[in-house]
Amino acid sequence: MSSVPAGDIGQIATPVQGRARAAGWRTQVLMLVAAFLVGLVGQFISFKLWIRPTHFSFAWIPGGILLAVLVLRPRREWPIWLSGVLAGGVAALVWRQAPLFLAVCSYLPNLAGAALVALHVQRGGNRIFDTVPGFVRYFVLAVLLVPIVTGWTSAVVAHMGGFRLDFGLFDLWLTLAPSYAMGYLLIATLLLALAGLRKDDMVRRWAGLFEAALIAAGLLLLSIALWLLVPSSSAVLPLLLFAPSPLIMLAAMRFGSTGAALALLLVSVPAAWMGVYGGGEFRFDGEQLNAHIVQLWLLAAGFLVHVLAIVSRQYESTRLLLSASDRHARSLAGRLLQGQEEERARIARELHDGVNQQIASLAIAVSTLKRSSPDPVASGLDELHLSMIRLSEDVRRISHNLHPSLLEHVGLGAALESMVRMNAEHWDGRIHYEWEPGAPRPPIDTTVCLYRIAQEALCNAIRHAGAKHIRIQLEIAGGDCLLVVEDDGKGFDLERACRSGGRGLGLLSMQERAVLQGSRLSIVSSPGAGTQVRVSVPFEAIPWP
């Protein structure tokens, strides 16, 4: 076995480590460049959204992008992103004649606020759109508290530096805080919602791409048309704000938080654009006042539609879980009923082929013994022989009730006729049975289902209802099998019977059997008015053997 000297190992490892360090440096440089562009380009876009004549931005773009990036990236990368955005944003402000020190001081509080929000979201597992309390915490912190604090800090810094002295301190704060809030609400929330889409969500979203495109086009066209065509009047400003609301709520309900965030952005774009370039069409009571009204409306609408999106998604998730649970329960019930029928068939075979045959053998032996016995003994053996014959009949009846072999050999109609005849022999009432021989033959599953429903309904009428007349109707035609069982008994309260045990279990069993065959059981009953059980099961006929 050969070995490599330690010095050679070091020579091999050094180039590999060097390439890894070089790749790491390139990644960091690329991140720094990307962060610089976020700050620079984002700040210039914010300049383009300045509302005249006050020159404040409708939304602070770099803050929204930075918050989303910090939430999505590991914390070891935060210094690079914060430094790059700071450099890019400060460069843009300096280009707009802002003093360097003032630009840095106004940016630092906003970067700290974005980092604070990102830290809170990461500690919560980035699950701001999963629950209403989670989103409320994010909204209060990111969209309300942080913009309020950083807006006040930036206003104080600007005044202390002698910048924007044409504004009072409070007025300057009123221009900055809503701008920061819009960046976090419109930009950061949309990016985080897009990043949070799971693969199955994306498949569903792509399936509804045409619907999403229609909603987006409708929102954008409606907003643009309203801002361009509605006459300039402060009285119609509510129309401009609330007309798109139905489409925004539709987007939230159909596409969740992603749809809500995108809808808010599409609505805000025409408002911001008209605020900057709309001239007289936007000048209702002054650009600044109307821009603040739009911002406040977006804050309220953004909160409500995101809550609506979360509730809708939770409702949809609950519905899907209940649907899956119901399918699982139906499948389990079907397997249990199938297992029950198989077990009944096994026990019926054992009773018929085992116990009943042994009873028959004993009866023959007793009969043989009786013929060779004296009269006193013979009379006793005769009574024993008759008892064994009655026992054999009882075993045969129990076996038949457990699993009537007639179902497989002669079909449902004849099996029901045999059941009616056996019950009529032990009951003093009257049973009227209607069916047409020669009808199409349903599959065995449908046959067993209808037989068990008729058996349970007939048993309830005889044992519980005190009926004197029972009518059973079986119609097999046109791919449907209709079974009706009516009695003139005392009837019962259906809801109370289903809530109770015992008899209620029989009713639930009938209903479950019908559902498993793709049908629904109808039970009509009331105290003193008798009972009607009706079920119609679709089927595909099978040939007679």
C-alpha positions in Angstrom: 0.0 0.0 0.0 1.5 3.3 -1.1 1.4 6.5 0.9 1.5 10.2 0.0 4.0 12.4 1.9 2.5 15.1 4.0 4.1 17.8 2.0 2.5 16.5 -1.2 -0.9 16.5 0.5 -0.4 20.2 1.3 0.6 20.9 -2.3 -2.6 19.2 -3.5 -4.9 20.8 -1.0 -3.5 24.4 -1.6 -4.8 24.8 -5.2 -8.2 23.4 -4.2 -8.5 25.8 -1.2 -7.4 28.6 -3.4 -10.1 27.9 -6.0 -12.7 27.7 -3.3 -11.6 31.1 -1.8 -11.6 32.6 -5.2 -15.1 31.4 -5.9 -16.2 32.7 -2.5 -14.7 36.2 -3.3 -16.4 36.3 -6.7 -19.8 35.4 -5.1 -19.4 38.2 -2.5 -18.4 40.7 -5.1 -21.4 39.8 -7.2 -23.6 40.2 -4.2 -22.1 43.6 -3.4 -22.6 44.7 -7.0 -26.3 43.5 -6.9 -26.8 45.3 -3.6 -25.3 48.5 -5.0 -27.6 48.3 -8.0 -30.6 47.7 -5.7 -29.8 50.9 -3.8 -28.8 53.0 -6.8 -31.5 51.9 -9.3 -34.2 51.6 -6.6 -33.5 55.1 -5.4 -33.6 56.5 -8.9 -37.0 54.8 -9.4 -38.1 56.4 -6.2 -37.0 59.8 -7.6 -39.2 59.1 -10.6 -42.2 58.6 -8.3 -41.7 62.0 -6.6 -45.0 63.9 -6.2 -44.9 67.4 -7.4 -44.4 70.1 -6.1 -43.4 68.7 -2.7 -40.8 66.2 -4.2 -41.5 63.3 -1.9 -41.6 59.7 -3.2 -44.8 57.7 -3.3 -42.9 54.6 -2.3 -39.3 53.9 -1.2 -38.3 51.1 -3.5 -34.8 50.1 -2.1 -36.3 49.5 1.3 -38.8 47.0 0.1 -36.3 45.1 -2.0 -33.7 45.1 0.8 -36.2 43.7 3.3 -37.2 40.8 1.1 -33.5 40.0 0.4 -32.6 40.1 4.0 -35.5 37.8 4.9 -34.6 35.3 2.2 -30.8 35.3 2.6 -28.7 33.9 5.5 -27.5 36.4 8.1 -23.8 36.0 7.2 -24.6 37.8 3.9 -26.5 40.7 5.5 -23.4 43.0 5.9 -22.7 42.7 2.2 -26.3 43.6 1.2 -26.6 46.4 3.8 -23.3 47.9 2.7 -24.1 47.7 -1.0 -27.6 49.2 -0.7 -26.2 51.9 1.5 -23.5 52.8 -1.0 -25.9 52.7 -4.0 -28.6 54.8 -2.2 -26.2 57.3 -0.9 -24.7 57.7 -4.4 -28.1 58.4 -5.8 -28.8 61.0 -3.1 -25.5 62.7 -3.6 -26.2 62.8 -7.3 -29.4 64.7 -6.3 -27.3 67.3 -4.5 -27.8 65.9 -1.0 -24.8 66.3 1.4 -22.8 63.0 1.8 -23.0 63.0 5.6 -26.7 63.8 5.6 -27.4 61.0 3.0 -25.6 58.4 5.1 -27.3 59.5 8.3 -30.8 59.4 6.6 -30.1 55.9 5.2 -28.7 54.2 8.3 -32.0 54.2 10.3 -33.9 52.7 7.4 -31.3 50.0 6.9 -31.5 49.2 10.6 -35.2 49.1 10.5 -35.2 46.6 7.5 -32.7 44.4 9.4 -34.8 44.4 12.5 -37.9 43.3 10.6 -36.0 40.7 8.7 -34.6 39.3 12.0 -38.1 39.1 13.4 -39.5 37.3 10.3 -36.6 34.8 10.2 -37.0 34.0 13.8 -40.7 33.3 13.1 -39.7 30.8 10.4 -40.6 33.1 7.4 -44.3 32.1 7.9 -45.9 35.5 7.7 -48.5 34.4 5.2 -49.5 31.2 7.0 -51.6 32.6 9.9 -53.5 35.8 10.5 -51.6 36.6 13.8 -48.3 36.1 12.0 -49.2 38.5 9.2 -50.6 41.0 11.8 -47.3 41.0 13.6 -45.4 41.5 10.4 -47.7 44.3 9.3 -47.6 46.2 12.6 -43.8 46.0 12.7 -42.8 46.4 9.1 -45.5 48.6 7.7 -46.4 50.7 10.7 -43.9 50.9 13.5 -40.6 50.8 11.6 -41.7 53.4 9.0 -43.0 55.6 11.8 -39.7 55.5 13.7 -37.4 55.7 10.7 -39.5 58.4 9.0 -39.2 60.5 12.2 -35.5 59.8 12.4 -34.9 60.8 8.8 -36.9 63.9 9.2 -34.9 65.0 12.3 -31.6 64.3 10.5 -32.8 66.3 7.5 -33.7 69.2 9.6 -30.5 69.1 11.7 -28.5 69.1 8.5 -30.4 72.1 7.1 -32.0 70.0 4.3 -35.7 70.4 3.3 -36.2 73.3 5.6 -39.2 74.3 3.5 -41.1 71.6 5.4 -41.9 71.6 9.0 -40.6 68.6 11.0 -44.0 67.0 11.3 -44.9 67.7 7.7 -41.6 66.1 6.6 -42.3 63.1 8.7 -45.7 62.8 7.1 -44.1 62.6 3.7 -41.4 60.1 4.6 -43.1 57.5 6.8 -45.9 56.7 4.3 -43.3 56.3 1.5 -41.3 53.8 3.6 -44.5 52.0 4.5 -45.5 51.7 0.8 -42.1 50.2 0.0 -42.5 47.5 2.6 -46.2 46.8 1.8 -46.1 46.8 -2.0 -42.6 45.6 -2.8 -41.3 43.5 0.1 -44.7 41.7 0.6 -44.9 40.8 -3.1 -41.4 39.4 -3.2 -41.8 37.4 0.0 -45.1 36.0 -1.3 -43.5 35.0 -4.6 -40.6 33.4 -2.8 -42.9 31.5 -0.5 -44.8 29.7 -3.3 -44.4 26.0 -2.9 -44.1 23.7 -5.9 -47.7 22.5 -5.7 -48.9 26.1 -5.3 -47.0 27.0 -8.5 -48.7 24.1 -10.4 -52.1 25.3 -9.3 -51.2 28.9 -10.1 -50.0 27.9 -13.6 -53.3 26.0 -14.1 -55.1 29.2 -13.4 -52.7 31.4 -15.4 -55.4 32.5 -17.8 -57.7 33.5 -14.9 -54.8 35.4 -13.2 -54.0 37.2 -16.5 -57.7 38.3 -16.8 -57.8 39.6 -13.2 -54.5 41.4 -13.6 -55.5 43.0 -16.9 -58.9 44.0 -15.5 -57.3 45.6 -12.5 -54.8 47.6 -14.5 -57.2 48.7 -17.2 -59.9 49.6 -14.7 -57.5 51.7 -12.6 -56.0 53.5 -15.6 -59.4 54.1 -17.1 -60.8 55.5 -13.8 -57.8 57.8 -13.3 -57.9 59.1 -16.9 -61.6 59.3 -17.6 -63.2 60.3 -14.3 -63.6 64.1 -14.0 -61.4 65.9 -11.5 -63.3 66.2 -8.3 -62.5 65.2 -4.7 -66.1 63.8 -4.5 -65.1 61.0 -7.0 -61.9 60.0 -5.2 -63.7 57.2 -3.3 -64.8 55.8 -6.6 -61.2 55.7 -7.9 -60.1 53.9 -4.7 -62.9 51.4 -4.1 -63.9 50.5 -7.7 -61.1 47.9 -8.0 -61.8 46.4 -4.6 -63.9 43.4 -5.9 -61.1 42.4 -8.3 -58.5 42.7 -5.5 -60.6 40.5 -3.2 -61.1 38.0 -6.0 -57.3 37.9 -6.6 -56.8 37.4 -2.9 -59.3 34.6 -2.6 -58.2 32.8 -5.8 -54.4 33.2 -5.6 -53.7 33.8 -2.0 -51.2 36.3 -0.7 -49.3 36.4 -4.0 -52.5 37.5 -5.8 -53.3 40.0 -3.1 -49.8 41.6 -3.2 -49.7 41.7 -7.0 -53.2 43.2 -7.2 -52.2 45.9 -4.7 -49.2 46.7 -6.8 -51.2 46.9 -10.0 -53.7 49.3 -8.4 -51.0 51.5 -6.9 -49.1 51.9 -10.2 -51.7 54.1 -12.0 -52.3 56.1 -8.8 -48.6 56.8 -8.3 -48.1 57.5 -12.0 -51.0 60.0 -12.1 -49.6 61.6 -9.0 -46.3 62.2 -10.7 -47.3 62.8 -14.4 -51.1 63.2 -14.3 -51.2 67.0 -14.0 -54.7 68.4 -13.6 -56.4 65.0 -13.7 -54.9 64.2 -10.3 -55.2 67.7 -8.8 -58.3 67.3 -6.7 -57.3 69.0 -3.4 -53.5 69.0 -4.1 -51.2 66.2 -5.1 -49.7 65.6 -1.7 -53.1 65.3 0.0 -54.4 62.9 -2.6 -51.3 60.8 -2.6 -51.6 60.5 1.2 -55.2 59.4 0.8 -54.2 56.8 -1.7 -51.4 55.6 0.6 -53.7 55.3 3.6 -56.2 53.4 1.5 -53.5 51.0 0.3 -52.5 50.5 3.9 -56.0 49.6 5.0 -56.8 47.6 1.8 -53.5 45.8 2.0 -54.1 44.6 5.5 -57.6 43.5 4.8 -56.9 41.7 1.5 -53.9 39.9 2.9 -56.0 38.7 5.9 -58.7 37.6 3.4 -56.1 35.7 1.4 -54.8 33.9 4.5 -58.3 33.0 5.7 -59.2 31.9 2.2 -56.1 29.7 2.0 -56.8 28.3 5.4 -60.3 27.5 4.4 -59.1 25.9 1.2 -56.5 23.8 3.1 -59.1 22.8 5.6 -61.5 21.8 2.8 -58.9 19.8 1.1 -57.9 18.0 4.4 -61.6 17.3 5.1 -62.1 16.0 1.6 -59.0 13.8 1.9 -60.2 12.6 5.3 -63.7 11.9 3.9 -62.2 9.9 1.0 -60.1 8.0 3.4 -63.1 7.3 5.7 -65.2 6.2 2.7 -62.4 3.9 1.6 -62.0 2.5 5.1 -65.8 2.1 5.4 -65.8 0.3 2.1 -63.0 -2.1 3.1 -64.7 -2.7 6.5 -68.0 -3.5 4.8 -66.3 -5.7 2.3 -64.4 -7.5 5.1 -67.7 -7.9 7.0 -69.4 -9.5 4.0 -66.4 -11.8 3.5 -66.5 -12.8 7.2 -70.3 -13.3 7.0 -69.8 -15.5 3.9 -67.1 -17.6 5.8 -69.3 -18.0 8.9 -72.3 -18.9 6.7 -70.3 -21.6 4.9 -69.0 -23.0 8.1 -72.6 -23.1 9.5 -74.0 -24.7 6.4 -71.2 -27.1 5.6 -69.9 -27.8 9.1 -72.4 -27.2 11.9 -75.5 -28.0 9.9 -74.0 -31.1 8.4 -73.1 -32.4 11.9 -76.6 -31.7 13.1 -78.0 -33.6 10.1 -75.6 -36.5 10.9 -76.8 -36.5 14.5 -80.4 -36.4 13.5 -79.9 -39.4 11.3 -78.1 -41.3 14.1 -81.0 -40.4 16.5 -83.5 -41.6 13.9 -81.7 -44.9 13.5 -81.4 -45.3 17.3 -85.1 -44.6 17.7 -86.1 -47.5 15.4 -84.2 -50.0 17.6 -85.2 -48.6 21.0 -88.2 -49.5 23.2 -91.3 -47.3 23.0 -90.5 -45.1 26.1 -87.0 -44.4 24.9 -88.2 -44.0 21.3 -90.7 -41.2 22.2 -87.9 -39.3 23.9 -85.7 -39.8 20.9 -88.5 -38.6 18.6 -88.7 -35.3 20.5 -84.9 -35.0 20.3 -85.0 -35.7 16.6 -87.6 -33.0 16.0 -85.6 -30.5 18.1 -82.5 -31.2 16.0 -84.5 -30.7 12.8 -85.7 -27.3 14.2 -82.2 -26.5 15.2 -81.0 -27.4 11.7 -83.7 -25.0 10.2 -82.6 -22.2 12.5 -78.9 -22.7 11.6 -79.9 -22.7 7.9 -81.9 -19.5 8.4 -79.0 -17.8 10.2 -76.6 -18.9 7.5 -79.0 -17.5 4.9 -79.3 -14.2 6.7 -75.5 -13.9 7.1 -74.8 -14.5 3.4 -77.6 -15.6 1.1 -76.1 -17.7 -1.7 -79.1 -16.9 -3.8 -77.6 -13.5 -4.5 -74.8 -15.1 -6.5 -76.9 -17.7 -8.2 -80.3 -16.3 -9.0 -79.8 -12.5 -8.4 -81.3 -9.8 -6.3 -85.0 -10.2 -7.1 -85.2 -13.8 -6.2 -83.0 -13.3 -3.1 -85.3 -10.6 -1.8 -88.3 -12.8 -2.5 -86.8 -15.6 -0.4 -86.1 -13.1 2.4 -89.7 -11.8 2.3 -91.0 -15.4 2.4 -88.8 -16.4 5.4 -89.8 -13.2 7.4 -93.5 -13.7 6.5 -93.4 -17.2 8.0 -92.4 -15.8 11.5 -94.5 -12.6 11.4 -98.3 -12.0 11.5 -98.2 -8.9 9.3 -98.5 -8.7 5.5 -95.5 -8.1 3.2 -96.3 -7.1 -0.4 -93.3 -7.5 -2.7 -93.2 -6.1 -6.3 -90.5 -7.0 -8.8 -90.2 -8.2 -12.4 -88.3 -11.4 -13.2 -85.9 -11.3 -16.1 -84.7 -7.8 -15.4 -81.0 -6.9 -16.1 -78.6 -8.3 -13.5 -76.7 -5.7 -11.3 -73.1 -6.4 -10.2 -72.6 -8.3 -7.0 -71.5 -5.2 -5.1 -74.7 -3.4 -6.0 -76.7 -6.5 -5.3 -75.2 -7.0 -1.8 -75.7 -3.2 -1.1 -79.4 -3.3 -1.9 -80.0 -6.6 -0.2 -78.5 -5.3 3.0 -80.5 -2.1 2.9 -83.7 -4.0 2.3 -82.8 -6.4 5.1 -82.2 -3.6 7.6 -85.3 -1.7 6.6 -87.5 -4.8 6.8 -86.0 -5.7 10.2 -86.6 -2.2 11.5 -90.2 -2.3 10.3 -90.9 -5.6 12.0 -89.0 -5.3 15.2 -89.2 -1.6 16.0 -92.0 0.1 14.0 -94.9 -2.2 15.0 -96.0 -2.2 11.3 -98.8 -4.4 10.0 -98.2 -3.8 6.3 -94.9 -3.6 4.5 -94.4 -2.9 0.8 -91.1 -3.7 -1.0 -90.7 -2.5 -4.6 -87.7 -3.4 -6.8 -87.3 -1.8 -10.2 -84.3 -2.6 -12.4 -84.3 -0.7 -15.7 -82.3 1.8 -17.7 -79.1 1.3 -15.8 -80.7 2.2 -12.4 -81.8 -0.1 -9.7 -84.6 1.4 -7.5 -85.5 -0.1 -4.1 -88.4 1.2 -2.0 -89.4 -0.2 1.4 -92.5 1.3 3.0 -94.3 0.5 6.2 -97.3 1.7 8.2 -95.6 1.6 11.5 -95.2 4.2 14.2 -92.4 6.0 12.5 -89.6 7.9 14.4 -87.6 11.1 14.6 -84.8 10.6 12.1 -82.3 13.1 13.6 -82.7 11.7 17.1 -82.3 8.2 15.8 -79.1 9.0 14.0 -77.7 10.7 17.1 -78.5 7.7 19.3 -76.8 4.3 19.2 -78.3 1.0 18.3 -80.9 1.7 15.8 -79.1 4.8 14.6 -76.1 2.6 13.6 -78.3 0.6 11.3 -79.5 3.8 9.6 -75.9 5.0 9.2 -74.9 1.6 7.8 -77.6 1.9 5.1 -76.6 5.4 4.2 -72.9 4.4 4.0 -73.6 1.5 1.8 -75.6 3.7 -0.6 -72.8 6.4 -0.7 -70.2 3.7 -1.5 -72.3 2.8 -4.5 -72.4 6.3 -5.8 -76.0 6.9 -4.6 -77.8 8.6 -1.7 -80.3 7.0 0.7 -83.6 8.8 1.3 -85.4 8.1 4.5 -88.8 9.8 5.2 -90.3 9.2 8.5 -92.1 11.0 11.3 -93.8 9.8 14.5 -97.1 8.1 13.7 -96.7 8.4 9.9 -94.7 5.3 9.0 -91.4 5.1 7.2 -90.2 5.1 3.6 -86.7 4.0 2.6 -85.7 4.8 -1.0 -82.5 4.3 -2.8 -81.6 4.3 -6.5 -78.2 2.9 -7.5 -76.7 3.3 -11.0 -75.0 0.2 -12.4 -73.7 -1.5 -15.5 -75.5 -4.8 -16.1 -73.6 -8.0 -16.2 -74.7 -11.1 -18.1 -76.6 -13.9 -16.4 -74.5 -17.1 -15.9 
